[in-house]
Amino acid sequence: MNTARTPDGPLDVPTIDLSRFREGSAAERAAVAAELDRAASTIGLMRVSGHRIDASVVAGLGAAMDGFFGLPMWQKKALRPASAEYNRGYTPPRAERLSLQPGASSPAEEFEAFNVGRSAEDFPGLGLDELQYAPNLWPLRPESFETGVMAWFGEAARVAREVTSVMAVALGLDEKFFAGYQDHALEVLRLNNYRVPAGETTTSGEPVGLGAHTDSGILTVLWADPDIRGLQVLDDSGVWHDVIASPGTLLVNLGDLLARWTNDRWISAQHRVLAPTDREGLLVRRRSAAFFHDGNADAVISVLPGCATGEEPVHYESVTVADHLAAKLHAPRTPLDERVPG
């Protein structure tokens, strides 16, 4: 399932307070898990509060992004990866069509990005694939870039694991159930910069910043500039709903792998990013940092106990995380000049 259900009209994104789960009584923990289950079953998206990320870490992330994306294009392009399979480094504007599927067509998206992730050297002795767990490409400027980005990376990884603990309880599993599936997880942080085109202040129609898609892995932890329109989620009646970041909270959306794991009990909702605007409809720059938490590459994902019944049989065969991601991500990451015309 890849659309949110909105029986009462507007999309209401619930807030999950991690501090209540972390510090609360058994009854409070159960209540938080039930709230997450409702959000995962109906929308596939939630706000997260009580995450304990210090404001200085958020400020460091913003400074790192501003410093790098403000560099001349030639300096940024020097950080492009050598191959489309190498999911690290810089992506210039109009270089990808994330929404493009085989046999379809879509405009190139108007954003630039920078990717960092876990590398094989983070997990010595495991013999991990150095393409999946690739080394990072770091710019020389700004000098604080790596420090600011990795401080955020570590906090987002912690939040992702806390959320999966709540998920386990919501599914009637041991709180530590997912730990063995994420101890050498594939994790990528994508820093996005949605720019305002030169000379433009307003938008007509709905130009795409990032095309309609679902995320591939377990979950995505998203920080974005607050109070800016752009992100939208599709509901089951074909209506797109704005989802605006709010100060002090993070957005968490579920990915295809988790929908598969739960036999579609939980939703991986389609979402997109339009040209960002403020509340007056004027085009503005928008920054976001999407932390993709995808699990161990070699982990085998099978439908979870309790998520299949006689009335709801198993929808999916078992698959490794790496094979699932490869099937989903190959087409979107292909350079534009290598695509089959649509």
Buried (B, 14 or more C-beta within 10 A) or exposed (E): BBBBBBEEEEBEBBEBBBEBBBEBEEEBBBBBBEBBBEBBBBBBBBBBBBBEBEEEBBEBBBBBBEBBBEBEEEEBBBBBBEEBBBBBBBBEBEBBBBBBBEEEEBEBBBBBBBBBBBBBEEBEEBEBEEEBBBEBBBBEEBEEBBEBBBBBBEBBBBBBBBBBBBBBBBBEBEBEBBEEBBEBBBBBBBBBBBBBEEEEEEBEEEBBBBBBBBBBBBBBBBBBBEEBBBBBBBBBEEBBBEBBBBEEBBBBBBBBBBBBBBBBBBBBBBBBBBBBBEEEEEBBEBBBBBBBBBBBBBBEBBBBEEBBEEEEEEEBEEBBBBBBBBEBBEBBBBEEEEEEEE
